[in-house]
């Protein structure tokens, strides 16, 4: 599937490590829905579309209270048994702490020592690969002129002695009380992604999480996991045993770093935004203490590991999410994003009843949004009423304007008649010009007559349509506006181009440029008309040009123009002027009559007027 067809979402994945079993117990009770309080009605949806789910040993079950209580009791028995079997006593812990401090001093010494022979000797003794021979070690230190030889010998001797004592008296499986024993993994599709709360989405989260840890950390057991469908986000909780079943050690952090290093090495080319893993050497400064060096190095290494782990999980998740038409992506680290994540973290630390987004507040927000939408809908309806009244007033004004135009045309016709009489007196002196002007006068007279008849009829029809169909008033208003703003300039331009073609022919100039402009003008006009109005318009254009003695074939629309009209009709709504059924039939009959009985040129006839 193409990535462009996938909905982009964000993920939030939080890991919580528990050595403090009190904190683990509290979180586990929340996941089991056993931590009941007086705020439950606000925190959770009392009637979710699907019940909460528990997955134990790979088996999915509905999370009932009975099952929850049994799971909690069984887990507490198991964890307490493991604590008794593995947790180090105070004495063992103290001895191991002494050994750790001796080892730290030895590491500091060999890191500050240049000779490779000394490093190799101390390292091999610490690993138990060779016994400590004091005379040999002293000779090696003397050879390289190392100061405080007695102290160096005592340090290595004390380390080997303490290590031997612990190996003899303390079991290898003794675990410190500060060691993390259980990891809680919380995987969330945040609320801003606007995904419905469904079992399908939580199943996707469960599947991605289980498969990721089973594939990459097969020696760590998934104790159980939960899908919560009674809250405001699709999310799951999982609890991972951090004890390595193969080695018995709690070495999960080391496993993660090893996995991150291998993943980075394989995918370095696709992880441009993640630099190489940090090294201790990069944090050494002349005035920086060794403790600070180690602290900063460890902190930066953990940050690097987290970035790589996140990238690996996103890749794994997206491999499954495509089937759900989803794709998870990182958000850019902008200031706004950091502030947003900070707010999320602060909210996550609060009890659910005190959070700004829980089930109760989500219902309140929905009701408030519905109220806003209803108010907006009512305001829009009121606006429509006002607009309709204004439209009626505008149409009434339009009727009055048409009446004034008729009167003006009558006056103009009277004046034109007088002008014709004057032109007759000059016929002897200006024979050619008088002939042209006489023809023009006749065209104007006939055009005036036709225009007057047409406008009188339109006035009658307009009055009738105002009464019969109020819905069409807004359409007419828009048509008038389009006519004034777009069509009327095209009509005027048509007349100008026709005159220029005639002038060019009279002066024996090439009129091809004007023909080209006239065809484009005709196309623009046609693109604003409906199909029936367009037929009538194109017919009248051809007839008008024939009557003027102009080659109408050079103005006819070609295949490309017709294709453009088809595309405009299909994908736009610019066709604002159209005949009704009755007008279309009348126009069709008129065209037939005109073909059967051609009329003389009519200078006042306007074939581009969309209201004909």
Buried (B, 14 or more C-beta within 10 A) or exposed (E): EEEEEBEEBBBBBBEBBBBEBEBBBEBBBBBBBEBEEEBBEBBBBEEBEBEBBBBBEEEEEEBEEEBBEEBBEEBEEEBEEBEEEBBBEEEBBEBBEBBEEBBEBBBEBBEEBEBEEBBBBBBEBBEEEEEBEEEEBBEBBEEEEBEEBEEBBEBBBBBBEBBEEBEEEBEEBBBEEEBBBBBBBBBBBBBEBEBEBBBEBBBBBBBBBBBBBEEBBEBBBBBBBBBBBBBBBBBBBBBBBBBBEEEEBBBBBEBBBEBBBEBBEEBEEEBEEBEEBBEBEEBEEEEEEBEEBBEBBEEBBBEBBBBBBBBBBBBBBBEBBBEBEBBBEEEEEEEEEEEBBEEBEEBEEEEBBEBEBBBBBBEEEEEEEEEEEEEEEEEEEEEEEEEBEEBBEBBEEBBEEBEEBBEEBEEEBEEBEEEBEEBEEEEEEEEEEBEEBBEBBBBBBBBBBBBBEBBEEBBEBBEEBBEEEEEBBBBBBEBBEBBEEBBBEBBEBBEBBBEBBBEBBEEEEEBEEBBEBBBBBBBEBBBBBBEBBBBBBBBBBBBBBEBBEBEBEBBBBEEEBEEBBEEBBEEEEEBBBBBBEEBBEBBBEBBEEEEEEEEEBBBBBBBBBBBB
